[in-house]
């Protein structure tokens, strides 16, 4: 029988927000411009005092900024690594308040990613080390060390003190199976992605085969099944109507073949890229994934509240439209987008 998730406590939420990729719209409600022209993100630290994470001048010359975005965690990390004493304190406070917000919202791991901080590997390593040391000072849940580069992951795992529990290595793929050495060295949990050695999977069966090969490798190394998380890889439904079904069917196949001891997770918000009302899509997708056998997800716990997702009214109009799209019954997302334009998504 698939693992049944009927309470938020059964679901392992991996908080996704502490990433250098995260961006805010410059004209959005979270960005403020002061009378003197200073632009930044207002926030309150853990003592409740108000601050402004101001945008350094050199960030205003970057492409994301010129396109109307502020990469706020990238700024906080840069301040922490390169800034003066005041900058370092401000960057640390910004990261720490987000870590505590995610914990309060129910995150069981805090996922940290610095890949977009720089193209320079030494700089990425330095940033990961700072971020881990900053977050672990306040975290009461383990850290998830996330990168596409095993050397950056190794740097993060080495910096982690383990006080809050065994970390999560995110991630291992067939193209870098040797990253499992780090799992053994640091006694970590591990996220296995369902990519092939030379590209992305085509369908659910590809995902099952690729995940199966990696699970076999973990078994050879004596890594306990309950430390293994599988990411079947969610792709944007706006690109192909089949992508939602591929993911969900893979969840069912993986759960059926490998039982209830392993965890099935993944970056759930990937499915909604390029579409309006992303939170609606994300929440419906998480609900469907749970029904298919998923017990975990890399999510924004501040917005996607698992207790509410489990109780989602699947018969409501907006949810039915999102469900049809995610199950491949809405070619080019036409009905969903039309409903959005007509104001029928709430």
N, C-alpha and C positions, 0 to 999 in steps of 0.2 A: 504494500500500500504506500502511496506517496506520503511524504511528511505533510501533516496538516497544520497550517498556520491559522489559528483562530484568535490569537491575542497579540498585541504589539510586543509583548515580552518574548514571544517565540521567534520573532523576526530579528535578524542581525543586520542592523542598519550601519553602513560604513559611511561616515560623514564625508561628503565630497568637496566641501567649500574651500579648504585651505590649499588652493592651487594658484600657481602663477598665471594660469590661463583665464581666470575669472575676470570678467569685465563688467563695468557699469556704464550706462549711457550718460554722456556728459549733460544731456538735457533731461535726465531722469530725476526722480524725486529724492534719490539718495546722494546726489551731488550738489554741493552748495558753492556759490561764489560770494565772497565777502566784499564789502564796500571798497576795500583797497585792491580788489582784483584777484586776491588769493583764491584759488580753486582747490577743492578737496572733498573728502568724504567725512561728514560728521560721525562721531561714534562716542560711546561712553565706555570707560574702562571698567574693570571689575569692582572698583570702589564707587562706581556711579558718577565719576567726574567726566565732564564733557571735553572732547578733543576734536581736532580736525586733522585728518591725514591729508596734508597738502600735497599737491602734485609738484614735484621738482621741475625746474625749468627744462632740463634736458629731456624729460619724458614728453614734453609738449612738442618735441620734434619727431616723435615716433609715429609710425604709420597708424597704429590703433587710435592714438589720440586725435590725429588729423581726420580719422574716419568717425570721430564722435564717441570714442570709447576711453574709459579710464581703467586700466588693469591694476586694480587696487591692491591685490595681494602681491603682485610683482613690485609695486612701489614700496609696500611695507617691508618686503624681504630686502629690497635694495637698501632701504634706510638702515635696516638692521645690520647689514653686512658692510656698507660703505659710508654711512652717514656719520655726522658728528655725534657727540654724546646725547644731545636732544633728539636727533633723528633716530638713533638706535633705541632710545626709550620709547619714542612714539611708534616705531615699527613693531617693537615687541608687544606693546599694549594693544595694538590693533589685532595682531595675530592671536594673542592670548584671549581677548574678549570673544573672538569668533570660536575658538576652541571650546570655551566654556558654554557658549550659546548652543553649540552642536551637542555637547554632552547633555545639557539640560533638556534638549529636544529628543534625546534618546539614542544618540549615536553610540555604538558599541566599539567602534574603532574610529580614529581620526586619520583620514587619508591626506598625506602630504606629498605635493608634487611641485618641483621647481624647474622642470625641463625648459620652460619658455623664458626663464630668467636671462639666459645667455646661450650663445652657440658654443661658448668655450667650456670644455669639460671641467677644467680646474675651477672655473667660476661656479659652475653648477654644483660641484661637490662642496664648495665652500658654502653656498647658499643652503644646500640640504643639511649640512652640519649645523648651521646656525638655526635653521627652522626646527630641527629635531630638538636641539638643546633648549630652545625657547618654549616650545609647546610642552615638553615633558615636565617642565617645572610646575605646571598647574594641572596637567591631565591626570584624570583618575581612571581613564580607559586606555587600552594599548594604542600605539600608533601603527598606521599602515604606511609603509614606505613605498612610494609609487614613482616609477620611472620607466622609460623605454630603454634605459641604459643600466646594465647590471653593475657598473662601477659606481654610479650614483646611488643605487640601492645599497650596495655594500657600505658606502660612506654613511648613509643614514642608519643602517643597522648597527654599525660600529659606534655611532654617537648615542644610540638609544640606551638608556640605563636599565630598562626592563622593570622598573619599579611598578608600573601600572599593569604589567602582565606581558605575555608573549606577543611580539609584534606580528604584523601581517606583511608578507613580502608580495608586492603587487607590481609586476607579475612575472610569471614564467611561461614561455611559449616554446614550441618545438624548435624554433630557430636558435634558442639559447637554453637548452636543457641543463647546461652546466650551472645555471643560476640556482638549481636545486642544491648545489653544494652549500650555498648560503643558508638555505632552510635548515640543513643539518647543523651547520656551524652555530647558528643563533637560535636553534630550536623554535623556529617561527611557524606561524601559519603561512599558507601560500595560496595565492590566486593563480590558477592555471587558465590560460586563454585558449579558446578553441580555434585559433588560427593554425594554418598549416605551416610547414617549414618555409614555404615560398610565397605565401599570400593569404588572403582572406578566404573563409569558407564559402562555398556556394549555397549550401542548404543545410537542413537539420541533420541529415545523415553525415555530411562532412564534419559538422561540429561534434557529433558523437564520436566519430572515428578519431579526430584530432585530440579531443579530450581524453578519450580512452587510452591513447598512446602515452599521454602525460601521466595519467593515473597509474598506469603500469610502471612508469619510472618511479613514482612516489612509493609504490608498493615494494619495489626492489630495494629501495633505500630505507625501508622501515618507517616511513612517515605515516603517522596514524591518520586514518580517513577523516576523523573529525577536525583535523588541522588543514584539510584540503577544501578549497573553494573553487568552483568552476565558473568561468565567465564565458557563456555561449556567444557573446559578442552581439550587441544590439546595434543595428544600423538605422539611419533615418528613414522613416516610413514615407517621407516626401520623395525619396529617390526611387523606391520600388514598393509596390503594394504587397510584395511577398515577404518583405523583411520582418514584419511583426510575427507572421506565422512561422518563419524559419526559426526565430528565437524561441518562441513558445513551444513549438514542436520539439526543438532540441532539449528544452528543459524537461519535457515529459520523457524523452528517450534516455537522457542521462540519468534521471531519477530512477527509471525502470531498470536500467542496466546496472547501476552502481549502488542502489539502495539508499537508505536514509541516513547513513553515517556521514557522508560527504555533504558539503553545502553547495548550493547553486545560487550564484550571485550575478554581478555584472553592472555595467554603467547604464542605469535605466533611463537617464535623461537623454541619452544619445538618440533615442527613437523619435524625439519631437523636434529635432533641429530643423529650422526653416519654416516652422508652422506657427500660427497664432495660438494663444491659450495653451502654452506649453505645459503648465501645471496640470490642467485637465487631462491632457494626453499622458503625461508621466504617471499620474495617479491611477488612471485606468489600466495602463500597461503594467504597473506594479501589481495591481489587483489580479489581472489575468495571469501574470507570471506566478503569483502565489497559488492560484487555482491549478496551474499546471505542474506545481511541485517545487517552486523556488522558495527558499527560506532566508534569503539575504539579498541585499542590493546596495550598490554604491549610489547613494541618494542625497538629496538636500533635506535633512530631517526637520529643518526649520519650516519648510513649506509643504513637503510631502509627509504628512502625519500618518504613520502606519495604522494607528488605531482607527482613524477615520477612513483610511483606504480600505481596510478590511470590511467596514460597514457600508461601503459605497453602494448607493442605490443604482443597481445595474439596469434598471428599467427607466430611469429618467432620460429625457430627450438628449441632453448634451452627452451623457455617458454612452448612450446607444450609438450616437454618431461617431464618437471616438472609438468605440469598440468595433464597429463595422470597418472603420478605416484600418485599425490595427490588425484585424483578422483578414484583411485583403479583399473586403467586399465594397471598397470605395475607390474605384480607379482614379488615379491622379489626385486623390483626396478631394475630389470635386464637391461632394455633398457636404463634407465637413467645412471646407472653405466658404461655400455658399451660405451655410448656416451661420458662420462667423460674421460674414458681411451683412447678414440680415439681423444680427443681434440675438440669435437663438441659442448661443452657447453660455449665456449667463454672465 
